Amino acid sequence: MLLVTPEIHLLAGLNGAGKTTHARHLEASLPAVRFSLDEWMLQLYELSFDDELYPSRAAKCRALIWDIAARVLRVGTSVALDWNMWSQSRRAEAVERATALGVTCHLHHVAVPLDLAIQRATDRRDPRAHRLDAEAVRHLSGLFEPPQESEGFVLHLVKDGQVDG
């Protein structure tokens, strides 16, 4: 029997970069249990990301997902947290949680040019994903803080669907 040490896999990148597509790949290939904040928020609350209620409800969903993810990790299965770890502070919190759980934390930076992210985001038809216009993607791209290896996780650069590291 092959014993696998469970790990946490996080995603970061521009909106429309392909984070969920990559998370689905991780879910199948590792395997891992994927938790999608967008899917939870849309199914539970039917809220757009720009709704004033979104931040507080998203925080509650993330807390619940982390609780369930910890249980999944304790039984020996990896998890993929499918929401954007767009800021250094959000990533630091995730690394701290992974460390407390005694598991390795991986961050998959899905890197695409802004124009491609805009095209993908505006072309979305998946009802489980937030729809964004070009202006929103441009605005959110200005908030994105590219991840650095020094942040305490194993960094994987994903370009054109291929993992470089």
N, C-alpha and C positions, 0 to 999 in steps of 0.2 A: 504494500500500500504506500503510495507516494504522499508524503505529508507536505503541504504547502502552507507557508506562513502568510496569513492574510495581510493585506495592505490597503491603504486608502489612496484613491486616485482622484485628484482634483483637476479642474479644467479652468483655463484662462484664455482670453482672446477677445477680439472685437465682437460685437453683436453681429451675427451672420457669418462668423468665421468658419463654423462647422463643429462647434464644441459638442453639440448633442449627437451629431453623426459619429464623432470620434468616441463619445461615451457609449454609444450603442455598440461600436466595434469592441471597446474594452469589455463591455458586459458579456459579449459572446466569446471573445478570444481568451480572456483570463482564466476562468470566468469570474464575474463579479456581479453583485446586486447593484443595479443602477437606481439612483434616487434623483428624479428630475424635479427641481423646484417649480419650473414653469408648469409642468403637468399637474402637480399638486395644487398650485395656486389657481389654475384655470378650472380644474375639476371641482375644487372645493368652493371657490369664491367667485369665479367668472370675472375676475378683476384684471384690468389692463395694468401694466407696470407703472403707468403714470397716474393711477387712481390714488387719491390721498390716503385711502385705507391700506394700500398695498404694502408700504414698509412695515407696519406693525404686524400685519398678518403674515407677511413673508418671514419675519423674524420668528414668529411662533412656529411656522412650518419648518424652518431650518432647525430650530431647537428640537422639534419632534423627530425630524429626519436624523439628526445627530444621535438622538437616544436610540432609535431603531438601528442605525448603522453600527453603533457600539455593540449591540446585541448580536448582530450579524457577524461582526469581527470576532467576538468572543467564541462563536461556534466554528470559527475557522474559515470564513468566506470573505473574500475581498469585497470592497465597495467602491463604486464610482459615484462621486457627488457631482451631479450634472447641474451646476449653476456656476455663474461666472465669479471666479476668484480674482476680480479685476483690480483689487487694491492690495498694497503691501500689508495693511492692517488686517484685512480679511484673511489673507494667506497666513499671517503670523498666528492668528487665532486657530486656524485649522492645523498648523504644525504643532501648536501647543496641545490641542486635543489629541492628535495622533500620538504625540510623545506620552501623554497621560495614559493612553490606551496601550502603549507598548508596541506600536506598529509603525512601519515605514510609511512615510508620506511621499507620494509622487505628485508632481504637477505637470500636466500636459498643456504646453502653451501652443494653441492652435493659431498659427500666424498666417495671415493673408493680407494682401494690400487693402486699403480702405475702400477702393472702388469695387472690389470683389465682394467685400463684406456688405456694402450697400446693396449691390445687385442681389445677393442671396437673401438678405433680410427683406427686401421689398418684394421678392418673388415668392416668399413663403406662402404655402397654402395649408400647412399642417395645423389643424385646430388645437393641437396640444402645445403650440409655440406662439409666443407673442408676435404680433404683427408690428413692424416698425417701418416708418418712412425714412427717406434719405436724411432728412434733417435730424431725426432722433439718433440715427446711427452716428452721424457726424458729431453730435453733441456728446453722446456716450463715449465715443472714441477719445475725446478730449479728457475724459476722466480716467481712462485706462492707464494703469501703471504696469509697464512690462516687468515680468518676473526676473529675478536674479538668482543665480545658483547659491549665493550666500544666504538666502532666506531660510535654509534648513530643510529643504525637500530635495528629492531626486528630480531634476528638471529634464523633461523630454520636449524637444522642439518638434512640432508637427507642421509640416509644410506640404501642401498638395496631397493631404491624406497620408503622408509617409512620416514615420517617426524617425528623427535623426539621432536621438540620444536616449 
